[in-house]
């Protein structure tokens, strides 16, 4: 033991007054960066800049050829729209891919407006991706004006063998056709699929999706089937589903673990199986459905949704407020944006039916846009919000017990013009949300009018809101109004102060408050 201590003392003595670590005057060079790290860095650069790095060091002369992901964007490389630019793009891509011959790449992305002269080269580039063992393939060929173009690039599924199909994990196809003899089935490890403006029939798409067992993310946009889409095979890993502007009559998926569903288009029947994990639903309905139908149907389709965004043109009906038992049992955040017709301005209070169907709601954002046209110059229509800044002193009330929205903490109303229907909805929510912490009112913008008219209209709307909120708002509620043109979503009092002014209101009378109007007036 003592010998060990003596040896230790001797070693310490030898090190006394000497630097244990020898300092080096050698500076770190570019060439000292590990090759695997270089590959990651170069993969973030455009192809041109990647090639230029070869002049920085002799050791880097060929290092750019190990870049794991290749991206070619015609707009940034050479421009688009002319035959010369197309030929230049083809030459540049071929020259760079030649340097990667017999090398492994992680992915290949081509972004260029489709031209018939590209077809054979696109086939060659797909062959390159497969031979390079790529896991990611993206062909974004969408022209700027694609509406009337019947041509598409026929995607060569026949070039895929079982090995390349199993290797592919991410595929993005835009402005392509599956062709008449599609062999798209069998991508067992595909995790992400993005289809945009794709010509495909129902059978081929269903066969493809039914064999993508590990699919996690799926987007189908502007793919017109003219039929229903029914994927009966389980997709247990699917977490995200987006269907946008497709001519589809019905949607059916079996995705038990789906978490996010986004739909844009007219109302169609859709069935997502027992998607009990679904938390986020975003619905942009372009067709007309009634508010009553939405309140009765959506809770059944999304029984456990926590965040719901609904944009639509809904005829507002009073009857939907009575006798509806459908509930969003777990809904926490609700965003409603309705295009309100002039004849429905007096029925805005019926939007409260959504709040009745969501007893656990915590945050609400409500937006009303109004249908009216204003001609500022001859033959030049400019959309204008013409809801009158006028509110009756005798507002209608719902036969609703106080405290119906016990969990609501944050209310954000946009497009507030001060019309009677808006005031009725505002007062209803405020009086029945005892825990409301933040109320934000974003006043409407009057496009097409002179500045003085806009200013006076906003002042009048603000005065209407203040007059009807006095004595009704809890002393614990902070009320903010956003300034003129600021349309930023402010959902907390701390950020609201940067863009808004705070209203000073009389606090709510604890008891014995006199009501204006009565429940019978609503049922008349």
RAZIHU-V176565 format. One record per backbone hydrogen bond with DSSP energy under -1.0 kcal/mol. CO is the residue of the C=O (numbers start at 1). NH is the residue of the N-H. Records with the same first field share a line. If there is no record, write none. Layout:
CO->NH + NH
This chain:
1->5
2->6
3->7
4->8
5->9
6->10
7->11
8->12
9->13
10->14
11->15
15->18
29->32
30->33
34->38
35->39
36->40
37->41
38->42
39->43
41->44
42->45
46->50
47->51
48->52
51->54
52->55
53->56
57->60
58->61
62->65
63->66
64->67
68->106 + 107
70->109
72->111
73->77
74->78 + 79
82->86
83->87
84->88
85->89
86->90
87->91
88->92
89->93
90->94
91->95
92->96
93->97
94->98
98->101
100->103
106->135 + 136
107->70
108->138
109->72
110->140
111->74
115->118
116->119
118->122
119->123
120->124
121->125
122->126
123->127
124->128
125->129
126->130
127->131
128->132
129->134
130->133
132->105
135->169 + 170
136->108
137->172
138->110
139->174
140->112
141->114
146->149
153->177
155->157
156->159
157->160
161->165
162->166
163->167
164->168
169->191 + 192
170->137
171->194
172->139
173->196
174->141
175->153
176->199
177->155
187->190
191->216 + 217
192->171
193->219
194->173
195->221
196->175
199->178
201->205
202->206
203->207
204->208
205->209
206->210
209->212
212->215
216->239 + 240
217->193
218->242
219->195
220->244
221->197
227->249
229->252
235->238
239->259 + 260
240->218
241->262
242->220
243->264
244->222
246->248
247->226
250->229
251->271
252->231
254->235
255->258
259->279 + 280
260->241
261->282
262->243
263->284
264->245
265->286
269->251
271->253
273->275
274->276
275->278
279->306 + 307
280->261
281->309
282->263
283->311
284->265
290->294
291->295
292->296
293->297
294->298
297->301
298->302
302->305
306->332 + 333
307->281
308->335
309->283
310->337
311->285
312->339
315->291
318->321
319->322
327->329
332->362 + 363
333->308
334->365
335->310
336->367
337->312
338->369
340->371
341->344
342->345
344->347
347->350
348->351
349->352
350->353
351->354
352->356
353->357
355->358
357->328
358->361
362->409 + 410
363->334
364->412
365->336
366->414
367->338
369->340
372->384
374->382
377->380
382->374
388->390
393->395
398->400
405->408
409->437 + 438
410->364
411->440
412->366
413->442
414->368
416->444
419->423
420->424
421->425
422->426
423->427
424->428
425->429
426->430
427->431
428->432
430->433
432->405
433->436
437->478
438->411
439->480
440->413
441->482
442->416
445->447
446->449
450->454
451->455
452->456
453->457
454->458
455->459
456->460
457->461
458->462
459->463
460->464
461->465
462->466
463->467
464->468
465->469
466->470
469->472 + 473
471->509
473->508
474->477
478->439
479->503
480->441
481->501
483->486
492->496
493->497
495->498
496->499
499->483
501->481
506->471
519->523
